């Protein structure tokens, strides 16, 4: 979570845009994203140059001494944020508008890539040199504060805070997934370098970015020295779909900024016949839209065969089963209603997960996890597509805390179940003898089936009632009479003083 000081800096930057006449939240976020991207690629290029120097390897900077832009040869060093930020306002503006922005629009050599596709219609909209100078200074101040908090992923939280300012949430109810919840889900699934990962409702590509970060950590990144595996990681591993071009553009830049050269980020209505992907992915990580209903005419017919409904949260579960290859795994967030809804559609999708595939875990999260943006109670479902059943026992975990207060302020607290959740999930054999009164336990499939495939943890959790002994009524009445006498004596004494 970001500090109050950082929030104030971001709010002040937002006000700079408003004062300059840019008031559409989506436009503000886009312009901020472009500038963050420009700064990030400078930082990333400097880091790669240092690593190459330490290893004694050659390195060719993207900011070459001579860069061709619009038929003109330009000194590439001027395109670096760390250089042009020190220019006078007028020169900075002309460099950014005429050289830097066209440079980032054409940065990717593959014109069919997600980056090139969604940058093609991007427009630099900061109107004056003075405003650009103020924005650059504000950005530097924000990054300076970020650098002081190296122990947390503050840059990601800053990005999420900026995105949270978009008030228009979309037709089917988009909202941000907290980064620590995304990270928990990635750690639960432990993705491997040979995975093909998809988020069919990717938004700004948070799950894909977190997966890339996980694989790129020192203890796991050795595969990058294998040419074939690195090519898969850079060009074929990550797939994301969404119906909002602005989100796709931000998502594509987000992935590029995190070192993924060619993610497959596509404009697509995942629930419709526009989405032909079937039995393609080994891992799906998603927080699909919960709200609203869709027109059944636009929903792919093979999804309706699994669960005949217009509710997006149920249709996405059916979609995940269709998109996964046999043996593929999924971790997704669902609203609590999916766990215990009594409609035919609700029961059908739960039955399919349990009887037709292997449901492994239900992690119930407290309602405050998504505050202040939403107060809905949610759970994480983890399952493997088998097509032939395989559910034996389902692991339930009752998350009580996620490291932050569960009110709108979401301030850091000591209580945090996330580490325990990940640890226990990867050692389920040790859960076999845990009682139903514990925070986590296993429930056999037969019991779940007998309860109409209800997956609410409260259906199976037992409360350990401890008997409380109270004194006899006569003793309580005697104490009350004694207290009454003491009060009367005190009042009489007070009257004497007055």
Number of C-alpha atoms within 10 A of each C-alpha: 20 20 14 9 11 19 15 12 16 20 14 14 21 21 15 18 23 14 11 14 11 18 14 13 19 17 17 21 21 20 19 20 20 21 19 21 18 21 19 18 20 20 16 14 17 14 12 14 16 14 13 14 12 9 8 9 10 9 13 10 14 15 17 14 12 12 18 13 15 11 7 9 11 16 13 19 18 20 25 21 22 13 12 19 20 13 13 12 18 13 14 24 23 12 16 23 17 14 21 21 19 18 20 18 18 15 14 18 11 13 12 12 19 26 30 21 19 23 23 14 9 16 15 15 12 18 13 12 18 16 17 22 19 15 21 22 14 18 19 17 14 20 16 12 18 20 12 10 13 10 7 13 14 20 18 19 18 20 17 19 18 19 21 17 16 16 11 12 12 12 11 14 12 16 20 18 17 16 17 16 18 23 19 17 26 22 19 18 20 13 18 15 18 14 17 20 26 28 27 27 23 25 28 27 27 25 27 28 22 22 22 22 15 19 20 17 10 8 8 12 14 14 16 17 9 9 10 10 16 18 14 17 24 17 15 19 24 27 21 28 24 22 17 17 14 19 22 26 27 23 28 30 27 24 25 21 19 17 18 20 21 26 24 20 28 22 18 18 17 22 21 17 14 13 15 13 13 13 16 16 25 23 25 25 26 28 25 25 20 20 14 12 14 15 9 14 9 13 20 18 14 14 21 17 11 20 21 18 21 18 19 19 22 26 25 23 24 23 22 27 27 21 22 25 19 18 16 22 25 26 24 20 26 24 22 18 17 23 22 19 16 14 10 11 20 22 19 20 22 25 19 21 27 25 20 18 21 24 28 23 20 23 20 25 23 18 18 21 25 22 17 13 14 13 15 17 16 21 24 22 22 23 23 25 25 21 17 13 16 18 20 15 20 21 21 24 24 20 18 16 18 22 18 17 17 21 14 14 10 16 13 14 12 10 12 15 16 21 11 12 20 17 12 18 19 13 9 14 10 11 14 12 9 12 13 17 13 13 15 22 24 22 18 12 18 12 13 19 15 9 13 14 25 22 25 20 21 11 11 18 19 12 10 9 7 6 6 5 6 8 7 8 9 9 11 12 11 11 12 12 12 12 12 12 12 12 12 12 12 11 12 11 11 10 9 7 7 5
